[in-house]
Structures are given as C-alpha cells and as structure tokens.
C-alpha cells in the first residue's frame, strides 16, 4: 500500500524497517540522538535536519551519538562492519569527508581485496550533498565523483522518495561499503512510497520519461531539473528522454548507450564541478562506445569550476537549471543556430 511521504520520511522509514529486521544494524553520528545534551526522547534531534528523529525511541541504544570527530566514528563504523555488524554512519555533510577519507578509501574500500575476497565491510555512510540550502562553500558541495574513482566503494544518489527508501534498504543489505548521498534540497519532495519493505538493485538506471530526440542523463536534484527542461522542450516539439542514474558506482551503461543509440543526442546534467565529474565520465563513455550513433557532440550542464557561493543569487545561478539544460539541448538539435 503506497502513500505520499517525503524523501526525508522515506529514509527514516528505511532505517526503521531494517533495524526491525536485522539486529546487527546500528546507527552512529553526531547529534542523531540527544543533540547538545537534550534531556529526553521527545527532544531527540535526529541529526542536523531531523532525518533520524523518532528512531531512538524505537531502537534505544542501537543509535549512538558520537564525538565531533568524523575520523573516530567513521573508523569505528568500518571496524564494526568488519566484525559482523551493519553500521549506518551519518557523516552529516559530505564536505566533511576530508577528515575521514583515509578510513574510507584506504581501509573500507580495500579490505575485500586485501584479504582475498574473504572480508566483508557492510557499512553505509549517509551524507547530505548539494547546494541550494544557503549553507556556503563548506557545506554545499557535490563531491560524489570523488568516491566513484575508488574501486571497492558503491555510490548512490537518489532523486526521489521512492528510490531513497528502496536504495537505502539495498545499501544496508549490501556486503560492500556504500556512500549514500542525500541531496538536502530534495528532503521535502514527496512521492508515492509503499509502506512495506523493498529493495532497488544497484546499477539499474530508471528511464523516468521516454523520448526520441535527445537523451538527458542526471542524478539527484538534476533529475527533476531535467524533467522540467523536458516539459519546456516538448512545447517546442523536442522529445527528450530522461534517465535517472540512481547509482553512480556502478553505473548502468547499457541503459545510457541504448537510449543514445535511439535518440542520437546526449546532454548530461551534473551539479558537481566540471572537471573529472559524472558528466565528463558519461560523455566520454558515450563518445567512445556509441560515437557512430551521435548526431551532435555530447553536451554537459554542470556547476562552474568554483566553490559554491554564499550569495543566494549566485548560488541559484551555480546549480544547473532547467533553462541551462534547454539551451544545451538546442546546441545538439541545431548546433549552427546555437553557435550563431
């Protein structure tokens, strides 16, 4: 039975269901329980934006407030995973990964390989990503591409509440370390989400809109932006197919290539900075593996190569917009006119 709930509620529900199902699932993070010494469960903060609020009342000491030391509690979560637990650690903002990156890419990502496939590290690291929240340059970055470069890590970034629940359940059940990225600007968005438990397999992109003239590829917040652009394009007679990657490592290359072979055009939308991004990765892969199908050069719509600005006006310009996506599509459908 489905009902409309928010992206934030869907994540909370996935955590609740998995903690009920599996006693080895534990949650760690800064202020996910009391928050600044709050006296009781009714005051439990549930993290900086309240995503885990209410879970302490249900699951007690399986939720643990941690010191303000990402290197300490991310390391503890990875160690617990190696010893048979299934920890979900909240990194709060992915921007803070710098202080615990060694534990992630040199330890968690490598254990399976260093121990001949015998080791399992079923840890999930949840973190908020993305701009649009007026949180300035140190709390607003889209750093997802950095993690996709590292073998041994799986990277997830849902675009809607339905996917957020199903992908998080899959992440908790997965035996490999998963970086689970939640775009803070999507927390209030709603979708029909079943009450029961369900898992969405990794590496399966979702075609959220069919089209025949151009392929739009995005993830996270860029998916609703791409859908808005597709609506605008439809009014001018351009039919855009929109693909939600869902997972960035692994990526569902087959779905992307099949779509481009049908449309002949590609626009990739990515809130990350343009160098070494998901956009460059997808554009290069398509150019290498489906060059003969392309009717025009692939286009990328990304954030500029600058830190996220604090000015609201500049921050709004920083995030890829539906208008920027439409303009990129016109470069592929009428490159001569666009150049002029």
N, C-alpha and C positions, 0 to 999 in steps of 0.2 A: 504494500500500500504506500503510495507516494504522497507527499505534501510539499508545499513550498517552504523551504528553510534557507537560511543564509549560508554563504561559504564558510563563515566562522562557525556557525552551528554544526555544519556538516563535519568539519574537522573535529570538533568536540565530541560529536556522536561516534565517529570512527574510533577515537581513542577510548571512549567509554565501552563500546562493544568489544573491542579487542582486549581490554583489561578484564572484562567479564569472562571472555572466552579463554584467556590464557593467563595464568597466574604469574608467568615469568615476565610479563610486560610491566615495566615501571617507567615513570616519568621523572625527569630531572630538569631543573632550570632555575633561573633567577626570578624569585617572587611568584612562582606558579602556585604557591600555597598561601602563605600569610601575607606577604608583601609588607615590608617595613614594620614587621612586628605586630601586625593586626591581631587582635585578641581572639577572634573566633572564626568558625567556618563561614558564617554569614558575611564576614569581611574579607574572605579569601579573594585575592586579587585576580588570580588566574592568568598571570603574565601581563606584559605591558598593555595589551589590548583585550585582556579578558578571555582569550581563546579557551583556556583550560578551566575556566570558572565553573564551580559545582562538582568537579571530579574528585576533589579532596574529600568532600562529604560522603561520596560513594565508595572511595577506594583507600581512604586513610593514608597510612604511611608508605604506600606504594607511589605517592607523589612526594618528591623531596625538593625543598628549597636548597639552593646551593650558594656558596660564597660567590662574590663578584670576581670570579676567576674562570674564564672560559677554558683556559688550558687545563685547569684542575678538573672541572666536571665533565668536559668532553672526553678527556683522557679516562676518567672514571667510567663513563658510559661505554667507551670502547673496550676497556678491560672487563666490565661486567658482561658485555656481549661475548667476549672470547671465553668466558667462564659459564655460559649457558643461559644468561638472561636475554631478554629482548628489550633493551632500553630505548626510550624515545627522549632525546635530549633537545631542549629548546634553546637555540643559540640567540634568540631574540631577533637581532638584525644580522643578516648575512655579512654585513660590513665588518662584523667583529671576528670574522674567520681568521684574520691575520694572526691573532694571538694563540690560536689553537690549530693552525694549519698543519704543523708537523705531525700531530696526533692523527689527523685525518688522512693526509696523503702519504705519509711515510710509514704509518702504523696500520690503521684500519684498512686502507686500500691494498696493503701489501701482504697481510697475514696469510690469505688463501694461497698466494703464490710462494711465499717463503717457506710454508710448511707443506708443500707438495699437494695442495688441494684438500688437506685433512682439516684445516681450521675453518671455522665459520665465525663471521662477525656480524650478527644480525642487529645492527644499530641503525636507528633513524635519527638524523639530525634535522629538526624542523627549524626554519628560519624565515623571517619576513624579508621580502625583496621589493625593489622598485620605488619609483618616485611618485609624486603627486600628493604627498601627505604633509608637505611643508616641514620636512624633518632635516633638511640641509644635507650637505655632501657626505657626511659620515654615517648617515642612517637611511640612505635612499638609493643605493647602487644596485644595479642588476649584474651581479657577479657570477651568474650561472655558468657562463662559458669557461671560467677558470676550472671548475670541477669536471667538466666534460673532457678536459685534456688528460685527465688522470685515469689510467686503466685500474679497474677494481672498484670504482665508485659508480653508483647509479644516480641519475639526476632527474628529478621530477618537478614540474611546474604546472599545476592545474589552472584552467581558465574559468572554471565554474564550480558550483557547489556539488553537483552530481559527481563530477570527476574527482573533486577534492576528497570526498568520502571514500570512493572506490579505490583510488590510487594510494591513499594513506593506509587503508587496510592491507593492500598488496605490499606496501613498503614495510609494514610491521611484520608481515609473514615471510618476507624475503630473507634469505640467509646471507646476503651481502649488505655492506654499508650503503645507505641511501641518503642523499641530500635532498630534502623535501622543501621546496621553495614555495612560499605563500605570498602572493602579491597583496600588500596591505590595502591597496585601493579596491580590491575585489571582496574584502571581508563582508561588506554589506549587500553584495549582489545575491540574488535568490534564484533558485531553480527547483524543479520537481525532483525530490530525492526520496527513494524508498526507505521505509523505516527499518527494513531488515538489513542484515549484513551482506555485502557483495564486494568483490574484488575486481579491479580492472587490470588486466595483464600489462606489463611494461612492454614498450616497443611497438605499440599499436596506436598509430595516429587516428584521429577522428575527422572524417570529412563532414564538417558542420554545415556546409552549403555547397550544392552542386553547381557547376558552371562549365562553360565550354570555351571561353575566350582567353582567360588568364587564370593562373594558379596563385593564390595568396597563401603564404605559409607563416604561421605565427605560433606563439605560446603565451600563457599567462594573460596579462592585460591586453596584449596586442591582438588577441583573438576577437574580443568584442569590438575593438577598433577596426579590424579587418572586415567584420560583418557590417559595421556602419558604412564603411567605404563601399562594400559590395552593393548595399542598398542604393547609394548615390550613383554608382556606376550603372546599375540596372536601369535607372531613369534615363540614361543616355544611350541605352542599347548595348552595353557591355556586360556580358555574363561572366561573373567571377566565381571560381571555385575556392572555398576557404578550407584550409587544412589546419587543424589544431594538433601540434606535435605531441602534446601531453607529456611525453618523456623526452629528454634531451640526450640522455645516455642510458639505454640505447635509443637511437633514432630509427623510426620506421621509414627507411629509404625507399622501400618498394612503393609505398603509397604516394610519396612525393614524385618519384620518377614516373609512375603510371599516370598521374594527373598531368604532369608537364608534357608527356607524350600525347595526351589528348588535347591540351589547350595550346601548346606551343609557346607559352609565355610564363615567366616566373617573377613574382615580387615577394621578397622575404622581409618580414617585419620583426624587428628585434629592439627591445628597449636598452640592450647593452650597448656599450661604446663600440664603434665600428670595427676597430682592429681586432682580429682573432675572435670574432663573435660567432654566435649561432648563425647569423645572417651570412657571414663570409663562408662559413662551413657548408651551409646548404647550397649557396650559389655556386661554390667551387665544385661540389659533388655533382650537381646537375650539369654544369658545363662540361665536366669530364665524362659523365656517363650517359648524358642524353643530348649531346650537342647537336646531333642531326635533327632532333625534334624541335629545336628552338627557332622561332621566327624573329626573335629580337634578343638583345643582350639581357641577361637577368638583372633585375634592379633590387637594391636594398634600401629599406627605410629604417634607420637606426637613430639612436641618440647621437648627438655630436661628440667629438672626441674631447670632451671637457668634463670636469666634475659636475655633479648635479647642483644647479644654482639654488640659492635660498629664496631669491625673489620669486613670489608667486607667478608673476607674469612670465619671467624667464623659465621657470620650472614647467609651466604649461607648454611653452614652446619646445622645451627639451624632449618631452615624451612624444614618440611618434603618433601623429594624429591621423584621423580618417582622411582629412584633406591632403596630407602628405602622401598617403597611400594612393589616393585617387590620382594625384599628379604623377606618381611613379608608374602607375598602370598606363597612363596616357603616353608615357615615354616608350612603352613597349608596343602599344597598339598603333601609335602614329609618331614614330621617332623623328621624322623630318619636321613635322609641325611643332613638336615639343622643343626641338633644338632651335627653331626659329623664335 
